[in-house]
Amino acid sequence: MATLLHVLLIIAIIIVCFFVLTFTVYFFNLDMKLMALMEPIFLKHYDKIKRDKHL
């Protein structure tokens, strides 16, 4: 019985840590800030792609 409670406690701690992490990302809008930093890299790659101009 103690092992089951120990496992449930570990699972609860993992869930709480995951919630805190995702809430921090949401609250500070970190995902869009990261994408703003990566946008020039994506644009450079996109500009190098050859396109078929014959439609």
Rosetta constraint file for C-alpha pairs under 8 A:
AtomPair CA 1 CA 5 HARMONIC 6.46 0.50
AtomPair CA 2 CA 6 HARMONIC 6.10 0.50
AtomPair CA 3 CA 7 HARMONIC 6.17 0.50
AtomPair CA 4 CA 8 HARMONIC 6.16 0.50
AtomPair CA 5 CA 9 HARMONIC 6.04 0.50
AtomPair CA 6 CA 10 HARMONIC 6.29 0.50
AtomPair CA 7 CA 11 HARMONIC 6.24 0.50
AtomPair CA 8 CA 12 HARMONIC 6.08 0.50
AtomPair CA 9 CA 13 HARMONIC 6.18 0.50
AtomPair CA 10 CA 14 HARMONIC 6.25 0.50
AtomPair CA 11 CA 15 HARMONIC 6.22 0.50
AtomPair CA 12 CA 16 HARMONIC 6.18 0.50
AtomPair CA 13 CA 17 HARMONIC 6.14 0.50
AtomPair CA 14 CA 18 HARMONIC 6.12 0.50
AtomPair CA 15 CA 19 HARMONIC 6.16 0.50
AtomPair CA 16 CA 20 HARMONIC 6.18 0.50
AtomPair CA 17 CA 21 HARMONIC 6.15 0.50
AtomPair CA 18 CA 22 HARMONIC 6.17 0.50
AtomPair CA 19 CA 23 HARMONIC 5.94 0.50
AtomPair CA 20 CA 24 HARMONIC 6.07 0.50
AtomPair CA 21 CA 25 HARMONIC 6.38 0.50
AtomPair CA 22 CA 26 HARMONIC 6.17 0.50
AtomPair CA 23 CA 27 HARMONIC 5.88 0.50
AtomPair CA 24 CA 28 HARMONIC 6.14 0.50
AtomPair CA 25 CA 29 HARMONIC 5.74 0.50
AtomPair CA 25 CA 30 HARMONIC 5.04 0.50
AtomPair CA 25 CA 31 HARMONIC 6.59 0.50
AtomPair CA 26 CA 30 HARMONIC 6.78 0.50
AtomPair CA 26 CA 31 HARMONIC 7.67 0.50
AtomPair CA 29 CA 33 HARMONIC 6.52 0.50
AtomPair CA 30 CA 34 HARMONIC 6.10 0.50
AtomPair CA 31 CA 35 HARMONIC 6.34 0.50
AtomPair CA 32 CA 36 HARMONIC 6.09 0.50
AtomPair CA 33 CA 37 HARMONIC 6.47 0.50
AtomPair CA 34 CA 38 HARMONIC 6.34 0.50
AtomPair CA 35 CA 39 HARMONIC 5.90 0.50
AtomPair CA 38 CA 42 HARMONIC 6.50 0.50
AtomPair CA 39 CA 43 HARMONIC 6.08 0.50
AtomPair CA 40 CA 44 HARMONIC 6.08 0.50
AtomPair CA 41 CA 45 HARMONIC 6.36 0.50
AtomPair CA 42 CA 46 HARMONIC 6.05 0.50
AtomPair CA 43 CA 47 HARMONIC 6.03 0.50
AtomPair CA 44 CA 48 HARMONIC 6.58 0.50
AtomPair CA 45 CA 49 HARMONIC 6.88 0.50
